[in-house]
Amino acid sequence: MIPSKRIVEEAYKRTTPHVHKTPILTSQLLNEISGTQLFFKCENFQKMGAFKMRGAINAILQLSEEEKGKGVVTHSSGNFAQAVSLAAKHLGIKAYIVMPSNAPQVKKEAVHGYGGIIIESRPTLKSRETEAAKIVKEKGATFLHPSNNLNVILGQGTAAIELLESEPNLDLIFTPVGGGGLIAGTALAATYFSNSNCKVIGGEPYKVDDAYRSLKSGRIEINTNTNTIADGLRTNLGDINFPIIQKHVDEIIRVQEIEIIESMRLIWERLKIIIEPSSAVPFAALLSEKQRFKNKKIGIILSGGNVDLSNLSF
């Protein structure tokens, strides 16, 4: 079922007191390079450094007092692990975070710093899911999926609502596509809050192009290879966000690894901000086919800025 405008708007009102209203940056030089008028929604300045704080806080706020008393659990080695930890700490509840044993130490330290209780699993999806299910059974905690949860999706869409409040006449919004929560939420926001029939386009690496293939085939496709620099986009779509994407996302443009790196560098150099590789993917998608979008007014969601500075791609 596709959520109504009222439900989307309620999520926006619910989350607003708990998240940063992130800045929107522009660059005359990047406008000239792309041939468009660009508005970068900087979720790298969100609490814990990524848009996922929005979905985590919205989902937790929707729990009953009894559910909050038993805490929440998720499995993630990235931004959602940090988001759930910080959101739960903010609301005074426990967060159990299942992380693979090979997750970078810096990410484990971030989760621990935000108050998350880490449970290690073997580095397979099955092991992560098994450990999370065990916590649900033993602790009574509520499981939060990083992207295939309606309340998470609605929370993620609030970044685009903020963008459209500032720039209501956008022609297009570009977002990265990983698990599908951000692009699904963005598509709902564009459908209900744009003054200009704003279209939503996803950017996706060729090496993990499951969303591109899913839109073509009409069913959820799976990646067999996850070897991309955009580590936040290695996940697959879910049965809750896919119908929203099918109905409201216009297309997905695939990009090569070198295009991601070059776009990431451009944003670092010209906007003077730190973004992670996944954030550069939608800008890379725009640049790869910029002649199609000439003179358009375009929003780009920069999804996060949690990057390992000791292991840069350029």
N, C-alpha and C positions, 0 to 999 in steps of 0.2 A: 504494500500500500504506500502511495506517495503522500508524505505529510502535507497538510494544508498550510496556507500562509499563516494562519493563527498560531499553529504549533511552532512554526519556524520563528515567528516573532516572539513568542513566549520564551523560547530558548535564548534569544538575544537579550531580552530584558532580565532573565534569570542570571545569565553569566556576566553581564556588564560590570556589576560591582566587584567581581572577583578576578578580572583579568586586566591587562594593560590595553588601552586603546593605542595600538602601535602606529608609528608615523608612516606617512606616504611620501616617498622621495621621488624627485624628478631629476633628469639630467639632459641638458640641451645637446650634449655630445652624443649620448646614447639615442636620443631622438633622431639625430642626423644619421647615425650609423644604421638605425633600423628603418628610417623613413616613416616613422610613426610618432604619435604623442604618447609617451609611456608614463604610467603611474605605478611605482613599485610599493606594494603593501608589505612592510618590513616586519614579518613575524619573527625574525631573528632577534628582535627587541622584546619579544613576549617573555613573560615569566618562564623560567627554565630554558629560554632560548629557542622556543619553537611553538608553532600553532597548536600542538597537541595538548597544551595546557587547557585550551578552550573546551575540547571534547571531554577531557578527563573531569574537569570541574562540573560541566553540565550533567554528565552521567551520575556523578556522586551526589550532586544536589537533588537528583530525582529519586534517590533511595529513601525508604522509610526509616524512621528512627531505629527500629529494630535491626534493619539491615546495616545501617551505619554502625551500630554497636558491635556488629560482628566483623566489620572491615571489608576490604575489597582485595581482589587478587587479579593480576594480569601476568602474561608472559611476554617479555620484550627485552631486547638487549640494547635498545636505542632510546629515542626521545619519549616514547609513550611510558616507558619504565620511569623516567624522571618526572614526567607530567603527573602520573598517578601518585607517585610518592609525594610530590609537592602539593598537589590538590588535596590529598588525604590529610597531610600535615596541617594545611590551611584550615581544614574543616574539623580537625581534631579526631580523626579516626585512623585505624591501622591500615597499612597497605602492605600486602605480601607480593613481592616481585620475583617471579621465576626468571632467572637469567641463565643462559648456557655457560658452561664452565670456561669456554674460550672467549667470552665477552671481554672487551678491552678493560683493563683495570681502571682506567680513567672514568669509564661509564659506571662501573660498580661503585666507585668512590662517590660519584655524583648522586646515585640513587641512595646510597647510605647517608650522604650529607643532607638529603631532603627527607630523611626519616623512614625510607622504605626498608622493609625486612626482606633481605635477599635469601632466596632458596635456589641453590644451584641445580642445574639439570645437565644431562648430556647434551651435546650440541646438535640435537635433531629436533624437528618440530614435534614429532610424536612424544619425545621425552618431555619437552616443555609442556605440552598439553596434559600429559599424564600427571606431572607434578602439580600443575594448577588445579586439576580435577581433585587431586588428593587433598589440597588445602580447602577447596570448597566443601568437601565431605567432612573433613576433620574440624575445621574452624567455623563452618557456616558462612564463610566470606562470599560476597557476590563477585562473580567473574565479569571483568570488563574486557571485551575484545578491543584491540587497538583501532580497528577501522570498521568492523562489521557489526556495529551496535548503533541503533537509531539515535539514541541520545548523544553518543559520541559524534555521529555524523552531523547532527543539528548544532552541536557546539562548534565543530570545525567550520561550519558555514558562517559563523558570526564574523570572521575576518573579512569575508566578502561583503557582508552587510555594512560593516564600517566603511569599507572602500566605496561602496555605492552611495552611502550617505554623503560622502565628500565629493564623489564624482558620479552623479546619477545618470550621466549620458554616455557612459562607456559603450563602445561597439563590441568589445571582446574582453574576456578575462581568461588569462592563461594560468594554469596551475600544474604542478607535477602530479604524476599518477603512480601510486604505490599500491597500498591496500585498498584505496578507493574512497576513504572517508572524507578527505579534503575536497576532492573534485565533486563528489556527490553533494556535500554541503554547499559548496560554491555554486553548483548548478541550481540548487533550490533557491539560494539567495538571489541569483541573477533572474530566475523565473519570476520571483515575487516582488523584488525591490528595485528593478531597473526601470528607468524611464524610456529606454531606447531599444527594447528587444535585444538586450545584451546576450551574446552567445558565449559559450564556455568551451575552451579547447584545452586538452591535456597534452603535456609533454612527457615522453617516456623514452628511456634508453632502448636502442635496438636489442640489446642483450637481455632485457627483461620486458619484452613487449606483449605480455599476456593480456593487458587491457585492450590494446590495439586489436589483437587477434580475437578477443572476446566480443568486441563490438561487431567485427566482421562475421563471426560464426553464429552469434546469437546465444552463446552459452559460455560459461566461465571456463577459460583456458588456464593452464598451469605452466609456470616456468620450469624447465628442466635445468637451465643454466642461470646462475645468479652472479656471474662475474662482471659486475659493473662498479665503477667508482661511486655511483650514486647509491650508497648502501641503504639509504632509507626507502628505496623504491624496489627492493627485492621481494616484496610480499605480493600476494595475489588478491584479486577482488573477492567479495563475499556475496552471499545470496540476498543480503539486505541492501547493500549499496548498489549492486549491479542493476537492478530495475530502475533506480533513479538515474544512473549513468546512461542507460539505454534510452530513456525518455528525454533527458534534458541536456546531455552533453553532445555537442555537434560533431566533434571529431577528436582524434588523438594523432599527434605528429611525433614520429620517432626520430631520435637523434643519435649520432655516433659519439663514442667516448671523447674523442678529441674536441668535438663541438661543445660538450659539457665543460671540459677543462678551460677552453678558450672563453666561454661565456662567464664562467666563474671568475676568471682572472679579470675580465672587463669590468665586472661589477665591483670587485675588490678595488681596482685601480680608479674607476671613475666615480662610483658612489661613495668610496672610502669606508665601506662597511665589510664585515666578515659574514660570509654565508657559507653553508655547507654545499657539497656537490649537488645534492638533490634539489636544492633551491635554484640552481643555475639551469636546470633542465627546461623549464618553460620558456626562459629567455632564449636558450639555444634553439628551441622549437620555432620560436618566432623568427629568429635570424635565419634559420635554414630555409624558410619560405617567405622572406620579407616582402618580395614583390607582390605577393597576394594581398598583403595587409597594408599597403602603402597609404599614408594619410589617415589611417584609422586611429581612434582613441582607445588605448589598450591598457588594462590593468594587469599586473603580474603579481601573483602571490609568491613572495620569497618566504619559503616555508620554515626555515630555521637557520641557526648559525652555530650549531654545536659541531665544531670541527677539531680534529687533532692537529694542533699547530706544529707538532714535531714530525708530521707525516703529510705534508702538503703535496698536492698533485702537480703543482707547477713550481 
